[in-house]
Amino acid sequence: MFKIYRNLKIKDWLLVVLIAGITVAQVFFTMQLTDQVSAIVGAIQAVSLGAASTSQIWKEGGIMLAYAMCSALCQVATGVSASKVASDLSAGLRGKLYAKVESFSIAEVNKFSTASLITRTTNDIQQVHMANILVLRMLIYAPIMAIWAICKINASSAELTAATVVAVVVLVACIMAIMLTVMPRFKLMQKLTDKLNGVTRENLTGIRVVRAYNAEGYQEEKFEKVNTGFTKTQLFTGRVMALMSPVMMLVMNGLTLAIYWIGASLMNAGEIEYRTIVSFMMLASQVVMAFLILLMMFVLLPRASVAAKRVNEVLETPLSISDPEKEDAPTQEGTVEFKDVSFRYADADVFEHISFRAEKGQTIAFIGSTGSGKSTLINLVPRFYDATEGEVLVDGVNVKRLKQSTLRDKIGYVPQKGILFTGTVAENIAFGGKASREEVEQAAKIAEADGFINEMENGYDSPIAQGGKNVSGGQKQRLCIARAVAQKPEIMIFDDSFSALDYRTDKKVRENLKEHLAGVTSLIVAQRIGTIMDADKIIVLDHSKAVGEGTHRQLLESCPVYREIALSQLSKEELGL
């Protein structure tokens, strides 16, 4: 938990020091308030005996009111300052957590899961935020109050002090038992929150499939199972924590009874005055409350500690892909080369010993059976993953010797699944931040997206819903291609990015790309023979290995795997066999 405080800024530490000073002042005024109660009781007794006038009561009452107002102002100042520090810390943590997740490779994202990262950025930081407010307001106040009050109590009466000590011991024992019972459940609750978010996100993301298969009942059962587990855990911790209030009241009332009982005996023996008992009663209450606050903190901190640990786990995760301290200068332009590259993931070989070279302006295509590693292979170029063995070179430089921003600035990437963001059509195409409005429209024309965009109500200023839900699959792919074109890259990567396009549009888009991006190197993963048959070189993957390399015509004659794929899609006449 306290590792989190390394993220505090200097101004926040100054506020923490100020909070400590204001807290000391608050305790001082509270102690003076206690003494003033004794003074008022003494004044009332003096008035009843005719030894003083009522003006003395008004005087003592006015002083008491002044102390109460000063204590209240200190409490307000502490609360405001604590909220400021906690809010700044939470905002800083969210920013750092978001930036850290942004720097994660796909491997780190898969390690935590998307649902868990969302929970850590929202719910976990909220838990830390609430705990920090309590820590800054109470963790400083309670020990000072307890020590100060104990010192004053000890000077009053040994018998009454003993009664207070017994009450505190009983309170500590009860609260410790409650704490030990609920601590393991707090950790479980955060994990169950991850699961709850995961099931909810999965259901909303796949809502069309759920409805298509009438699987609402099945999904509801999955959600109900996780929700029931979460609810039972929350109910258990809530019921156990609810015991604290009656325990506190029992101890407080028992202590009050003990003080009056012992105090009455001492008064009868002439060893103590009534106003001392009243003052002691207030001091004893302050001691018990101070210990109760401390124990409450120790009960509430475990859940916040679990949340803080989860946040720190993300912040302290070493990056599997990082930038070099100094990057190498490119020796070529627009080239991509694989030198005996192998990639292993989760103890399984995805592909082995792949070698090829793409010169500037060439088109290299990859085809093969499902699971042969095509997408993973081209994902090594922008360093979404790093090769297990061998070297991947871009512009003659090992990608590990280039900064990720420099490398990706050279690449226009079109993913297998079209991803759009909330905003306008123009904002999505200009996502790379390099394109003017004219360049956005030109990129859309190259991607054959200009037609349907102009049919939209507001054209390029038409809104795109989250995830591109308001456009079709083919339209989404064309917008993604336009976005890559607008990046003005040296290298274009198409990860099965023409699959949702009809044959006519597919052909037209490729012709436009060839015409307008003549000097751009293209790497294409595709399942359609028609998409790649004009490529300068085709690499055929099968069972984790490259089993063929050459042009379309060469592979039809020399590679049985390629020939089989081609004949499954086109007739011999269409293939010219």
N, C-alpha and C positions, 0 to 999 in steps of 0.2 A: 504493500500500500504506500509506504513512505518513499519508495523509489519514484513515485509519480511527482513528488515535489521537486525533483531535479528539473522539471519543466517550468517552474516558476521563474518569472522575470525579476529583475532587481527591484522594480517599482512594487511588485507584489510582495517581495520579502520585506520591503520597508513598511508596507501595510500590515504584514504579519506582526512586525515589531510594534507598530502603533496599536494593533489589536491587543497585544500583551499588556502594553501600558494602560490602555483604557480599561482592560479587565481588572488589573490591580486596583485602579481607581474605583471601579464598580464594587469590588469586594470591600474596599475601605468604607465606602458610603453605606453598604449593607450592614457592615459591622457597627458603624456609628448609629445606624437606624435601630439596631438591636439594643444598643446602650441607651438610646433615647427613649425606647419603650419603658425601660427600667426607671428612667428619670421621670417620665410622665406618671407612672404608678406611684413613685415616691411623692410627686407633687400632689396627686389626688389624695394620698394618705395624709399629707401635711394640711391640705385644705379641710379634710374631714375632722382633723384634730384642732383646727383653728390656728395653726401655726403659719399659714400662708394664705394668700388671696387667689381667686380664680385666674387672675392675670398671669400667674406663674404657669398654670396649665396651658393657657393660650401661647405663652412664650415657648414652652417646651414642645407644644404641638406644632408651632410654626417651624421650629428647628427640625423637627421630625419630618415635616412635609418637604422642607428644603433638601434634606438628605434623600428622601424618597424620589424627588424629582431629579436630583443629580444621578442617582443610581439608574433611574429609568432612561435618562439621556445617554448615559454610558452604554446601557444595554442596546439602545437604538443604534448608536454609533458602531458598536461591535457587530451588530447584525448586518448593517449596510456594508461595512468594510469586509466582513466575511463573505457576503454574497458577491462583492466585487472580485475578491481574490478567487473564489471558487468558479465564478463565471469565466474569468480570464483564463484560468487553468483549463477548464472544460473546452473552451473555444480553441485554445492552443493545442490541446490533445486531439481534438477532432481534425484540426488542420494537419497536424503531424501524421495522424493515423491515415487520413485520406492520401496524403503525399506518399506515405510509405507503401500503401496498397497500390498506388499508381506506379510505383517503381518495381513492384513484384513481377516476376516472370510468371508464365502460366503454371509452372510447377508449384510456386508458393500459393497461388490462388487456389489451386486444386487441393493443396494440403489443408488449408483452413476451411474451404467451401465458401461460396458466395453468401449463403444465409448466415453463417457464423460471422463473417466480416461485417455484414450489415448490423448484426446484433451488437458486436463489439464497438462499432462506431456510434450507435444510438443508445441502446439500453444500458450497456456496461458503463459508458461515460456518464450517463445520467445517474447511475448508482454512485459513481465516484463523486459526482458533483454534490449530491445530497449529503454524502458522508463528510465531504470537505467543509460544508457549511457547519455541520454539527461539531466537527473536530475543532475548527477555528473559534467557534462560539463557546463550546462546552469543555473541550479537553484542557484548555488553559484555565478556564474559570473554576472547574470542579476541584482540582488539587489545591489551588490557592485558597479557595473557600474552606475546604476540609481542614487544611493545616492551620489556618488562622482561627477557625472556630474551635478546633481541638485545643489549641493553646489557651484560648479564653475559657473554655469549659474546664480544663484541668485546674485552672486557678480558682474556680468557683467552689467545687465540692467533689471529693473523691468518690463518694457513694453514687451521686448522680452521674458522674463520669463513667463509672463501672456499668451502670444501666445502659448508657449510650453505647458503650463498647460492645456489650452483649447484643444489642439491637443491630449494630453494624455487622457483627460476625454472622448473625442469623440471615441478614439481608444478603451478604456476600455469598454465603453457602447456597441460598435458594437461587440467586441469579446465576451463579456458576453452573449449577445443575441444569438450569434452563438453557444456558449458553452451549454447554457440551451436547445437549440434545439436538439443538437446531443447527449447529454449525455445519455438519455434513449435508444437511438438506439445502443450505444456501448454495453450495457448489452445484448440487444436482439441479436446482432451479434454473441456473444460468444455462446449463446444458439442455434442459428441457425447453428453454426459451429459443435456443438455436433450432431445435427440432420443430417447434411450433412455427417459427418463421420459415423454415425450409419447406414444410408441408404446404403452408399457405402460399408461398411463392410458386412452388411447383404446380399447385392447382390453378392459380391465376394465369400463369404462363401457358399452361396447356389446356385452357378452358374449352377451346374448340374441340380438341380430341376427346376431352371428358364428356362433352355433350354429344359428340358424334357416336360414341359407344354407350350412351346412356349409363355412364359410370359415376353419376353424381352420388349414388348411394355408397359405392365403393370408396370414393374419395372422402365422403362424410364420415365413414367408419374409420378411415386412416386418421382424419383430423380429430375425431372424437377420442380415439385411443390416446393420441399425444396430449390432447387437451385435458382429458380425464387425469392422466398422470401428472400433468402440471398443476391442475386444480387440487388434487389430493395432497401433493407436496406443499402447495401454498396454504391449504387449509390446516395441514399439520403444524407448519411453522407459525401460522396465525393463532391457532388454539394454544400452542405452547407459550407463545409470546404474550397472549392474553392473561396468562397466570401472573404476569409481573404486576399488574395493577392491584389485584387483591392482596398479593404478597406485600406490596409496598404499604397499602392501607393497613394491613394487619400489623406490620412492624411499627408503623408510625403511631397507630392508636395504642398498641401495646406499650410503646415507649412513653407516650403521653401519660398513660395510666401509671406506669412505673415511676415517672418523675413526680407526679402529684402525690402518689402514695408515699414514696421515700421522702419527698419534700415536706409533706404534712408531719411525718414523724420527726424530721429535723427541726421543723418550726416549733413543734411542741417541746422539743428539748432545748429550744432557744439557740440553736446553732446556725440558723439561716433565716433570712427575711423573705417575705412574700415576693417582693419585687425581684429578688435574686432568682427565685423559682421561675417567675415569668420570663426573665431574661434568659435563664438557662433553657427554658422550653424552646425559645426561638433559636438559640444557638444549637441545641440538639437537633432541631428540625433542619437547620442548615447543614449540619454534619451528615445526617442521613440522606438529605437530598443530594449533597455533593457526591457521596458514595454511590447513590442510585444513578446519578448522571454518568459517573465513570463506568459503572457496570452496564448501563444501557449502551454506552459507546462500545464496550467490548462485545456486546451482543449484536449491535448493528454493523460494526466494522467488518466482521467476517464476510458478509455478503459483498460489501464494498471492496474488501481485500481480494476476494475471488474475481470480481469485475476488473480491479486494477491489475491483477496478475494476467488476466486475459488480454488487456490492452497492452501491457508491457511485453507480452509474448509476441504480439504483432510488431511492436516498435523495435524489439531486439532481435527479430528474425534476420539472420544474415542473408543477403541477397545472393542467389545462385548465379545471377547475371549482373555484373557490375562494369562500370566504365574504367578504362585504363587511366593511370595518372597523366600519361601523355600519349596522344594518339599519333599513329604513323600517317605520313602524307601519302595520298593516292599516287600510284605510278601509272595508272591506266584510267580509262573512262568507260563506264557502261558495261563492264565485264563482270561475269559471275563464274566462279570456278570451284568445283568440289574436288578435293584431293583425298581419295581413299577414306571417305567419310562413313562412319558407322554411328548409329544412335540406339541407345538402350534405355528403356524406361520401365521402372518397376520390375527389374530382373527379367525383362523380356526384350529380345532383339527386335526392334521395329524395322530396321534395314541395316545391311552390312556392305562395306567396301564399295561405295558409290563414287564414281569419278566421272566428271564431264566438264566442259568449258563452254560458256556462252559468250560470243564476241558481241561488241556493240552493235545494236540493231537487229540481232538474231532473235528468232523465236524458238524456244526450247519447250517441248511439251512432254508431259508425263502421263502415262496411262497404265492401268493395271487393275487387278481385282480389288474388291473392297477389303480394306485392312492391310493393303500391301505397303503402306507408309508414304503415299504420295503427298498428302497434306502436311505430314510431319516434316518431310524432306524440304519442302519449300519454306516451311516456317523457321528453318534454320537460317535462312538468308537475312530476315530482319531481326534475328536473335530472339525470337519468342522462346526458343530453347537453344542450348549450346550442344554442339556435336560431342558425343562421347569419345570418339576417336577421329583422327584426320583433321583437315582444315577446310574451312569455308572462306573463300576470298571474294571480296567485292572491290572492284577497281584495283586489283592487284594486292590488296591488303587483307590480312586475316581479320574477320569481323570482330574478333576479340580485342584487336588493337585499334578499333575505332570507337568513339563515343556513340552511345545508342542514338542520341539525337542527330548526330552527323550521318550515321548509317541510314536511319529511317527517313531522313530528309531526302535521300536519293531514291526512295522507293515509293511507288504507288501501289497500295495493297487493297485487293478486292477479296473479302473473305467468302468462305463457302456459304455461310448463312448471312444474308444481307442484314446489316445493322444500321438503323437510322436513329436519330436523336430528336427529342422534342425541340421544335423550332420551325422555321420556314423551310421551304424547298431550297432556296438560295443559301441559307445558313448551313444546311446539310451538305450541299455541294462544295461550299467554300470552307469546309470543316478544317482543312489543313492551314487556313489562315493566309494563303498566298494569292488567292484569286480575286480579281476585281469582278464587278457585275458583268461586264462584257465577257470576261474569261469564263465565268460561271455558265453563261448562256452558250458559249462556244463548246464547253465541255459537255453540256447537256445534248447538244446537237450531235457531237461525236458518238455519244452513248445512245443515240436514238431515243432520248428522253424528252426532247423539246416538244414533241407533238402532244403527249398526254399532259405535260406541265401546262401548256397554253390552254388546254381544255379545262383546267381547274379554275375555280371561281376567281382567285386572285393571282393566278399564274405563278411566278417564282416566289411570290410572297404568301402563297397558300400554306396553311399550317400542316406540319407533319406530327401525327400523334406519337406518343411514347412507343418506341420499338417499331415505328412505321406501320401501325395497325390499320391506317386508313388508305394504304396503297397495296396493290397486288404484289405477289412474289416477283413477277417479271419486272414490274415498275420499280420495285425496291432494288433489284439487281442492277438495273440500268442507272439508277441514282447513285448506287455505290461505285459503278464504273465511272460515272461522271465525276464523282468526288476524287477518285484516284487520278483521273486525267487532269483535273484542275490543280493537282499537286505539282504538276510539271516535273515529273520524275525522270531519272535516268533509267530506272528499271521498273517494269510493271509485273506484278505478281497476281495471277488469276487463279484462285483456289476453287475450281469447279464453279466458276462465276457465270457461266452461260446456261446452266442447267434449266433455269426457269424461262428461258427465252425460246420462242418458236424458231424454227429453222431459218425462216426468212430474216427475222430480226437478228438472230445470231450471226448470220452471214454478213448482213449490212453493218453491224457493229464492228466485226473483225475487219471489214474493208475500210471503214472509217478510221479505225485505229492504225491500220497499215499505212493509210494515206497521210494522216496528220501526225503520227508519232513514228515516223520512218526511222529515226535514229535511236529509238528507245528499245532496250532489250526487254523481251517478254518471256516470262516463265508461266506456263499454263498447265494446270491440272484439269483434266477433263475425262468424262466417260464416253462422250460422243466422238466417234471417229471423224465425223464431218467437221467438228470444231478444230481438230488438230492436224488433219491430213495435209495442210499447206505449210506446216511448221518446218523450219530448217533442219531440226533434229527432233526425233521422238525417242524417249527412253521408256522402255517397258519394264515395269516392276512386277515381280511375282515371288511370293514366299520370301519376302525380305531381301530380295536380290534383284539386280538389274540383269534381265535375261535377254535384252535386245536393245540396240541403239542404231539409229539411222533415219533415213527419210521414210515416208509412208510407203513408197514403192519398194524400197529395199527391205523393209520389215515384212511386207506381205510375202516376199520370197524367202527370207532367211529366219523369221521368228514365228514358230508355230503358235505361241501364246497370242501374239498380236493378230495373226491371221484368224485365229478362232474368235477373238473379240470383234474383228472387222466383219466377219461373215455372220455373226450373231445380230449385226445391226443393218448391214447392207447386203444386197445380192451380189453375185459374182459379176453380173453385167455392170452394176453401179461401181464396183471396185475395179472393173476392167480386167478381170481374170479370165 
